[in-house]
């Protein structure tokens, strides 16, 4: 049975992802997904996407703002652009999205099912049920505005939904996973992200089964009109209180502030990645460095991307750490190093491309780089987080640093919009 696995509070941010970053997010997100499917299969990709901490880390390593609710929209959009054109090869289809795109989900599922052989009509029904549960059965004050449905050729799926609460400028993300799902109305969520704010009416909690049955009985006995009048009268008389036995779940609190601080990062994990990169990883890792222009800074980014591909769920408790691979579009923790970003993508595409031809050396080297980082973190030392960020900002023009505010150092005489 799928269960809630934790929560997070996400600041609600507006704005758009600039094209120069969106295109890179698409390329990097696609090749990361290809690597996961190559090593672990399509079902594992669905499990990763259903894990809220991994999902946030995935967005952060792609240069999106590490703490923002915008990660949800940008990641779903990037995967839809990148995975759908290769769905015939990879066997993964991304449907839905934000706003009007979410309303097209059922039709997109039916079309994908016609192409791939799964029951698109049944999954369209599942899509509608998921949306209804999170908008009506879980009444937590967040209005849904995004619905992303990721399905494999086998008909297994993950849903990522997000709602907003305008008065508090907060967003809540809901994750679903079809694996082990037995009921849409009895504790079905893989996870719900979002710190509890006020009273939540959650009719899909397993403990709410008596309430669901009682409501059906009342509806049959009193009829909808009288039941509505009785409920309104009761609401005026009763002061609601949160249930004392509400279970405590792991909570990822993402603050309103934009800057990344040492408290946001498990430093020993950062030092492990830096040490592995400094030693150039396993003995055959230099094979990856044949890509022109790849140096030590790119290897550090590859080490962090390798953890997104291979890391265990417990290693994503600090998604801010993954923003240290490619920065953020708003200059936090530092401007996006576009040259490093591009070389990272080139290395990964080369490795995945060779693996498709049966040549595993390069893609296996990336896995061993991650393993080495985990071994070294037990005793590795390195710069403080503040010192690391200061050095990245100092060298940003050298790395092709760019943000929504423009190029760092006015390089090429251009400024971004």
N, C-alpha and C positions, 0 to 999 in steps of 0.2 A: 504494500500500500504506500503510495507516495505521501510524504509528510512535509510539513513546514520544517525548514532547516535553519532559519535565521532571519535577520532583518537588518535594514539600514535606513538611515534618514538622508535623503538626497536633496541638496539645494536645487531649486527650480531656476534654471537659467534660460534666457531667450537667445536670440541671435542665430546665425547660420554658420555652418562649416564652410570656410572658403574652398573654392574649387581645387586650389593647389594642394590642400590637405586632404580633401575628400577623395581625390584620385589616388593619393598615396595610401589612405586608409583602405580603400578598396583592394589595392594590389597586395598590401601586407596581410590584411584580414583573410583574403582568399588563399594565399599561399600557406598561412598558418593552418587554416582549416584543411587544406590538402595534406599537409604533413601529419596532422592528427588522424585523418582518415587512413593515411598510408600506414602509420604505425599501429593504430588502435581500433580502427573501424568506424563506421558511421554512427553506431549506437553511442560510442564514447564521445563523439562530437556533440551529440544531443545532450548527454549528461553534463558536459562542460557548460554548454549554453544555459542549462537549467540550474547551474550553480551561481548564485548571485555574486559571490566574492570573485570567482573566476571571471565572470562576465565583466565586472568593473575593471579588473586587472587587464583583461583583453582590450578594452577600450582605451585604457591608459597607455598601454604599450604602443598603441597606434597613433599617439600624439593628441588625443582628445583630452579636454580638461579632466584631470584625474578624479575630481569629486563631484562632477556635475551630472544632473539628470540627463543632460544632452548626450551623454555616452550612449544611452539606450537608443535614441533615434538614429544617431550617426552610425552605430554598429549595425543595427538592423538594415539601414540603408546601404551601407558598404557591402554587407554580405549579399543583399539582394542583387546589387549591381555586379558583384564578382562571381557569385556561385551559380546564379541561374543560367548564364551563358555556357557553363560547363556541367550543367546538371545531368546531361546525358552520360557524361563520363564519370562524374563523382557520385551521382545518385542522391544528391541533396538539393532540395527546392526551398526557396524562401518566398513566402507570400505575406501580403498585408503591409503594414507600416503605419505611418502617422496620418491622422485625420481621414481624408477621403480615401487614402490608400487602404486603411483598415477595413473600410466598408466593402472593398473589392476582394477581401480574403476568400469568401466562399467560392466566388467565380474562379479565382486563380487556383484554388485547390482542385476544383472540378477539372479545369483545363490540364493541370499538372498530372492528375490521376489518369486522364485520358491518354496522355503521352507515355506515362510510366507504368500503368497497370494497377495502381492501388485504387481503393474505393474513394474517389474524390467527394462523392455525395455524402458519404458517412463522415468524412473528415470536415466537410463544410458544416455539418450538424455539430460536430465536436467544437469547431471554432465558435459557433453561435452560443453553445452552452458555456464554454469557457468565459466568453465576454459577459454573458448574463450572470454567471456566478460572481465574478469580480466586480460587477457594477450594481447588482441587486442583492445577492445573498451575503456579500461581505460589505456592509454599510459602514465605511470608515471615514467618510467625508472626502474621498479622493475621486475626482471625475476622470474616467478613462478617456485617453486621447490617442493611445498607441496600442496596436495589436499586431504582433509579429508571429507568424506561424511557420516553423521550420520542420519539414517533413522529409523522410528518406524514401527511397524506392520501395522499401518493405512496408511502408505505411506507418512507421513509428514517428513520433513527433515531439517537439518542444514548443511551448508557447511562451513568449515574453510580452507582458502587457505593462503599461504604465499609466498612472493617474496623477492628476495634479490637484493641489489644494491652494487656490490663489491667495487666500487671506493670510496664509502662513508662508507662502513662497516655498513650498515643499512638494516633492514628488514621491510617489511610492511605486516600486516595481514589483510585479507579480510573476513568478516563474512556475510553469507547469511542465510535467514530463509524463509521457504516456506509459513509460515502463512501469509495470506494477500497478497501473491505475485500474481500480475496480469500480469506482463510483465517482460521479461528478459532484455529488453532494455530501460526501462523507470524508473530510480531511484530504482533499485531492492535491493540494499544492506541494510542489517540490520545495518551494520557498516563497516567502513574502518579504520583500525588502521594505523597510520603513519603520521608524520608531513610532510606537503607539502614541497617538495624540488624541486624548479624550476617550469617550465611550465608543467602542466598536461593536456593532451588531454583526456577528459572524455565524450565519446559519449553516455553514458547511463544516464547522467544527464537529468532530465526532460526538462530543458531549451534547450537541444540539439536536440529536435525533429525536428525543422526546418532544422537543419544541416543534420540530418540523411536523411530526405526526399530529400534535395538538392543534397546530394552525390549520392543517387540512380538515380536521374534525370541526373546528369552529367555523371554517368557511362553509362547510356543508350544512351545518346546523343553523347558522345565523344569516347566511347570504352575504355578499360582498358589501352592500351599502350599510347594513346595520353594523357589520364588523368594523368598517372604517369609522363610524360614529363612536363606537365603544372604545376603539383604540385611541382616538383623539381625546376622549374624556379621561381615559386612563393616563395618558401622557401628561395631562395638566396636573394630575394629582400625585404622581409618583416622581420622586427624585431618584434618578438612576445612579447606580454605583457599580464600579468595575468588579467583576467576580474575583473573589479572594484567591481562587485556585488557578488563576490564569498562569499557564506555564511560562517560565522564563526561557527565552531562546537567545542564542548568540546574536549580538547586536553590533553591527558595523555603523558607527556614527561618523558621517561625513560632514564636516563643519561648513559654515557659510564662507569662511575665509578662503582665499585663493592660493595663498602661499603654502608650499610644502615645508614641513618642519621635521626635525629629528624624531619627534614623538609619533609621526605618521609612518615611520619606517622601521622595520626590523633590521638593525644595522649589520648584524652578523651575516645576514643573507646578502646584503649589498656587498660586504667585504668579500664574501665567497665568490660572487660573480666577478668582482674586480680582480681578485687574485687569479681566478681561472683564466680570465682574458689576458692578464699580464704574462702568464706562462704559455699563452697561445694554445691552451687546451691540450687535448691528447696529441700523441706524437704525429698523427697523420692530419692534424688540423691545418697545417700550412697549405694543404691541397685546396682549401677553401679560399685562401688568400690570393689565388691566381686571378681573381676578379680584379680588374684594374682599379687602383685607388684605395683598396681596402687596407686599413691599418688598425692600430690598437684601439682607436675610439670605436670603430665599427664592430670590432670583436666584442667589446663590452656590450654593445646593443644586442648583438647576436646571442650573447650569454643570457640576457634577460628574456629575449624572445624564446630561446630554447626552454626556459623554465615554464613559459606559458604553454608550450607544446607538451612538455613532459612532466611538469610538476604535479605533485599530489595535492588534493584539495586543501589540506592544512596549510599549504605554503602561500595562500592568497589572502591571508588575513590583513595584509598591508598593501592594498592596491596602489597607494601613492608611490611605492618603490618602483613600480613598472613605468611610471612617468619619467623616470630617470634614463630610460632608453632613448626616447625621442621627444622629450619636452612636452610643451603644450601650446596650443594656438594663441592663448592669451598671455604668453611669456611666463607661465608658471608650470613647472618650477624653473624653466628657462625656455627661450625661443626654440622652435623646432629646428634641429640641425638637418636641413634638407639633404645635404650631400651625404651625411651618414645614413639617413633614412633610405635614400635611394640605393646606396651600396648594400645595406642590410637586405633590402628586397631582392637585389640582384643575386646575392649569395644564396638566399633561400630558394629563389626560383631555379637557380642552377642546380642546387642539391635535389629539389623535388623533381625537376625535369630528368636528371640522371637516374633517380630512383624509379621513375616510370619505365625506364629502359632496362631496369634490372641492375643498375650500377648503384649499389647502396653505400659506397664509401663516404661520400660527402654528407649524406643525410644522417648516417650513423655517427659521423664525427660531431655533428651538432648535438646529438643525444649524449655523447660522451662528454662534451663540453659542459652540459648541464650537470651530469653526474659528478664531474670534477669540481664544479662550483659548490655542490652540496658537501663534498668531502672536505674542501678547503675551509668552508665557513666555520668549522669547529675550532679552528685556531688562527684564522687569517686576521690580520689587522689592516687598517687603511685610514683614509682621511675621514674626518667628521662629515656629517651630512652638509653642514653649512659650508665647509671648505670645498666639498665636492661641487656644490651648486655654484659657489663663487667662481671656481675654475671654469665650469661650463659656460657661465655668462661671459667671462673674460674672453674665452676663445670662440664665442658664438659666431662672430663674423667669419672666422676661419672655417667653420663648419657649415657655412651657408645658412646661418640662423635667420628664421623668418617667423613672423606672427601676424595676427590681424592688424597690427600697427605698422607693419612694413618689414623691410629687410634690416637686419642689424648692421650698423656701420654704414648705411646708405650704399651697400654694395651694388654694383651694376647701375648705379644712378637711379634705381627704381624704388618706389614705395608701394606696398600692397594696400588695397582698400580695406 
